[in-house]
Structures are given as C-alpha cells and as structure tokens.
C-alpha cells in the first residue's frame, strides 16, 4: 500500500521584548531639544512602535528596523524629537509596541517629563475702580519650576514709599486709605534658579466727588437751555405783536381815508364809503 505524504509550512513568531525608553535626563530646561528613543528586540516579523503624549498619539517620528545577529528576529527602534516646553512638565510620554504575537495586548513603556522654566507672573486686583479712602489688594501670581522665591514689589522703579499703608504679605500687596499720591506703576518680580520675570499694574485712584459730578445732571447747562428758550419765545411774541399792531393801524387808516376833512359824522361816513367804492372800482378796473 503506497504511503501518502504532505508538506506543511510552520511560521514561528518572535515575541518582542518589553520596550525601553532612553535619552531622558531629568530635569530638562525649557527650550532644550529632547530625543527619546524606544527600542524592542526579538520580534518576528518586525514589531510596530507608536508614541503617545498624554494618550494623544504623536506622528512624524523616526522608525528603524534591523535584523538581529541570528537573522531570525528583528530589533526595532523609534525616536521622538521635540523642543521642551513648560506645557510638557508632568506630561506622560509612552512608547507602545504592537505585534501579532501579543494578542491585542500591546507592551508599553512610560516616561514622566520634568521641565524647568522661568516664572510666569500675573497681577490680580481686588478693586477695578479704586477711589480715595478705599483699600486695594494686589496679588502677584507666579508659576515656575522650581517654585519661585518670594516676590519683590516696587513702585515707579523704587521701594514702596509708605510702608505703613503699603503692607506686603508674601505675594500680596495691600494699600489702605488710598489717595492721589498712590497713583503710579507697581511692579511684581519673581525669580527662580532658571531666571526671573515681572509684570506691572498701573494704579489710578479716582475722586468720588468728581465721579458724582460727572454722573449727576448738569443743572447749569439745563438752566441755560431753559433761559434761551424763554428768551426766544418772548422775542417771538413781541415781534408778532408789533407786526399785528402795524397792519391793524394801516387798515384803520385806509378805512378813515376821505373822512378826516368831513364837517360832520354823516359826511364822514359817506366819504369813507365813497373811498371804499372807489377802491373796489379801481380794483375791478385793474383786474
């Protein structure tokens, strides 16, 4: 009885080793270039490496695949290259290795970044419209790594002129009983071993009485307008009265024309009526 034979091809998968991240030295100064390399060996076929920063994948990274000495497995490496920024401080950078032998369970290596940077300074005011006699609190917020030293407050480039009213407590400057002499530019400066930074706040103390005068009604202006209106009205009445009086006098004069030389009243009436008739006749004649 003949013997039947068959051929089968067996593919042996090489499981990648746990990846490692190299190239990180803590701490890193802001602005420095960082090059992190993730490497894994023993994979067959070659494993795939992906980078993440705070669970967000990073693209455009270098990828290198090399055969091992046995020429049966591969060593894969990938390099993440970027400039350190203060926003990267505390970020988690992870290198993830994907391979078909891992059954959808990737191998991951992680590195927490530590970035040192100069302080970021901001002044917050407790009073948006300070007036004489009131108080104001200026808070200097500074954020840096390492933590900034106690801040320095100055006014117009020099020391605070009135320590009794201008009290500094840590990062807070309190000024009581404000007056016009407190107007000026207040500077808050913070520093740490990396560097120093500062910001300014311009204080303008307002006069509450002047403000009330601006917001209230201007009685002088209103009185002036009323006086002008009354004057114009009176002038109009006077002119209108004179105009009516003059036209009335002319009418009466025309009515009496022809009667002024009459010897008696009856003759005057007749002469006046005759003048009217003549006027009407003249009027009709001209028409």
C-alpha positions in Angstrom: 0.0 0.0 0.0 1.6 3.3 -1.1 2.4 5.9 1.6 0.9 9.3 1.2 2.9 12.3 2.2 2.1 16.1 2.5 4.0 19.2 3.3 3.2 21.9 5.9 4.8 25.3 6.5 5.2 26.4 10.1 5.8 30.0 10.9 7.4 30.7 14.2 6.5 34.1 15.7 9.1 36.0 17.6 7.6 37.8 20.6 9.0 41.3 21.1 10.7 42.1 24.3 9.4 44.8 26.7 10.3 48.2 25.2 12.6 50.6 27.0 12.8 54.4 26.7 16.3 56.0 26.7 17.6 59.5 26.2 15.8 61.3 29.1 17.8 63.1 31.7 15.9 64.9 34.4 15.3 67.8 34.6 15.2 69.3 31.2 15.3 73.1 30.7 12.6 74.8 28.7 13.7 75.3 25.1 16.2 72.4 25.1 15.9 69.7 22.5 14.8 66.3 23.7 15.4 63.0 21.9 13.7 59.9 23.4 14.3 56.5 21.9 12.1 53.5 22.3 13.6 50.1 21.5 12.4 46.5 21.4 14.2 43.3 20.2 13.3 39.7 19.4 10.2 40.3 17.2 9.3 38.3 14.1 8.0 39.8 12.0 9.2 43.2 12.9 7.1 44.9 15.6 5.4 48.3 15.2 6.2 51.2 17.6 3.9 54.1 18.3 4.4 57.2 20.5 1.8 58.9 22.7 1.9 62.1 24.9 -0.8 62.1 27.5 -2.7 59.5 25.5 -2.6 61.6 22.3 -0.6 59.9 19.5 2.5 61.7 18.2 3.1 61.4 14.5 6.2 62.1 12.3 8.7 60.0 14.3 11.8 58.2 13.1 11.5 54.4 12.7 14.4 52.0 12.3 14.2 48.2 11.7 17.3 45.9 11.9 17.8 42.2 11.8 19.3 40.5 14.8 22.6 38.6 14.6 20.7 35.3 14.2 18.9 36.8 11.2 15.8 35.3 12.5 14.3 38.2 14.6 14.3 42.0 14.4 15.3 44.9 16.6 13.0 47.9 16.1 13.7 51.4 17.4 11.9 54.7 17.1 13.0 58.3 18.1 10.8 61.1 19.3 12.4 64.5 18.8 10.9 67.8 20.1 11.7 71.0 22.0 10.9 71.0 25.7 8.1 73.4 26.7 6.6 74.3 30.0 3.3 72.8 29.0 5.2 69.4 28.8 6.0 69.5 32.5 4.4 66.5 34.1 3.3 65.0 30.8 3.4 61.2 30.4 5.2 60.0 27.3 4.6 56.4 26.3 6.1 54.0 23.8 3.7 51.3 22.6 4.7 48.1 20.8 2.2 46.3 18.7 2.7 42.8 17.4 0.5 39.9 16.2 2.0 37.6 18.9 0.7 39.9 21.7 -3.0 39.0 21.1 -4.1 42.7 21.0 -2.3 43.4 24.3 0.5 45.8 23.4 3.6 46.3 25.5 4.1 49.8 26.9 6.9 51.8 28.4 6.3 55.2 30.0 8.3 58.2 31.0 7.1 61.3 33.0 8.7 64.5 31.8 10.1 67.1 34.2 10.6 70.5 32.6 12.2 73.5 34.4 11.2 77.0 33.3 11.3 80.7 34.4 8.3 82.1 36.3 5.2 83.3 34.7 3.9 86.4 36.6 0.4 88.0 36.7 -1.1 90.7 39.0 -4.7 90.4 40.1 -6.5 93.5 41.6 -9.3 93.3 44.1 -10.8 96.7 43.0 -11.4 97.6 39.4 -12.3 101.2 40.2 -10.3 102.3 43.3 -11.4 105.6 44.9 -9.9 107.9 47.5 -10.3 106.5 51.0 -10.8 102.9 49.9 -8.4 100.0 50.0 -6.9 97.8 47.3 -5.3 94.3 47.4 -2.8 93.4 44.6 -2.0 89.7 44.3 1.1 88.6 42.4 0.6 85.1 41.0 3.8 83.4 39.9 4.2 80.0 38.5 7.5 78.4 37.7 9.7 75.3 38.2 11.4 75.3 40.6 8.8 77.2 42.7 9.7 80.9 42.6 11.1 82.7 45.6 9.1 85.3 47.4 8.2 88.1 45.1 9.5 91.7 45.1 7.2 94.7 45.0 8.3 98.1 43.7 6.6 101.4 42.8 7.8 103.5 39.9 11.1 101.7 39.9 11.8 102.2 43.6 10.8 101.0 47.0 7.3 101.3 48.3 7.1 104.9 49.6 4.6 104.4 52.5 5.3 101.1 54.4 2.7 101.9 57.0 -0.2 101.9 54.4 1.5 99.6 51.9 1.9 96.2 53.5 3.5 93.2 51.7 2.5 89.8 53.0 4.1 87.1 50.8 2.7 87.6 47.3 0.1 90.1 48.4 0.4 93.9 48.5 -2.3 95.7 50.5 -2.8 99.5 50.3 -5.2 101.2 52.7 -6.7 104.7 52.7 -5.9 105.4 49.0 -5.1 108.9 47.8 -3.8 110.6 44.7 -0.2 110.1 45.8 -0.6 106.3 45.4 -1.1 106.7 41.6 1.8 105.0 39.7 3.2 101.8 38.3 3.5 98.9 40.6 5.9 96.0 39.6 5.9 92.5 40.8 9.1 90.4 40.2 9.5 86.7 40.7 12.6 84.6 40.2 13.9 81.0 40.5 17.2 79.3 39.6 16.2 79.3 35.9 15.6 83.0 35.6 13.3 85.9 36.5 10.2 87.6 35.2 8.0 90.5 36.1 4.7 92.3 35.3 3.3 95.7 36.0 0.0 97.2 37.3 -0.9 100.9 36.8 -2.9 102.2 39.7 -5.2 105.2 39.2 -7.0 106.5 42.3 -10.3 108.2 41.4 -12.0 111.2 43.1 -15.5 110.0 44.2 -16.8 113.6 44.2 -15.7 114.2 40.7 -17.3 111.0 39.6 -20.6 112.0 41.2 -20.4 115.4 39.4 -19.9 113.6 36.1 -22.7 111.2 36.6 -25.3 113.7 38.0 -27.4 116.1 35.9 -25.7 119.4 34.9 -28.1 121.9 36.4 -26.2 124.9 35.0 -26.5 123.6 31.5 -30.2 122.8 31.9 -30.8 126.3 33.3 -29.0 127.9 30.4 -31.1 126.0 27.9 -34.3 127.0 29.6 -33.3 130.6 29.7 -32.5 130.6 25.9 -35.9 129.0 25.2 -37.8 131.6 27.3 -35.9 134.5 25.7 -36.6 133.3 22.1 -40.2 132.8 23.0 -40.6 136.3 24.4 -38.9 137.8 21.4 -41.2 136.0 19.1 -44.3 137.2 21.0 -43.0 140.8 20.9 -42.3 140.7 17.2 -45.6 139.1 16.4 -47.4 141.8 18.5 -45.7 144.6 16.7 -46.4 143.1 13.3 -50.1 142.7 14.1 -50.4 146.2 15.5 -48.8 147.8 12.4 -51.1 146.0 10.0 -54.1 146.9 12.1 -53.2 150.6 12.0 -52.8 150.6 8.3 -56.2 149.0 7.9 -57.8 151.7 10.1 -56.1 154.5 8.3 -57.3 153.2 4.9 -60.8 152.9 6.3 -60.8 156.5 7.5 -59.2 158.0 4.4 -61.6 160.6 2.9 -63.4 161.2 6.2 -60.9 163.2 8.1 -61.9 166.5 6.4 -65.7 165.9 6.8 -67.6 168.6 8.7 -69.8 166.1 10.5 -70.2 162.4 11.1 -72.7 161.7 8.4 -70.5 163.3 5.8 -67.5 161.3 7.1 -69.3 158.1 6.7 -70.4 158.9 3.2 -66.9 160.0 2.3 -65.4 156.8 3.7 -68.0 154.6 1.9 -67.1 156.5 -1.3 -63.5 155.8 -0.8 -64.3 152.1 -0.4 -66.4 152.1 -3.6 -63.6 153.9 -5.5 -61.1 151.3 -4.2 -63.3 148.5 -5.3 -63.9 150.2 -8.7 -60.1 150.6 -9.0 -59.6 147.0 -8.0 -62.1 145.9 -10.6 -60.6 148.2 -13.2 -57.1 146.8 -12.7 -58.4 143.2 -12.9 
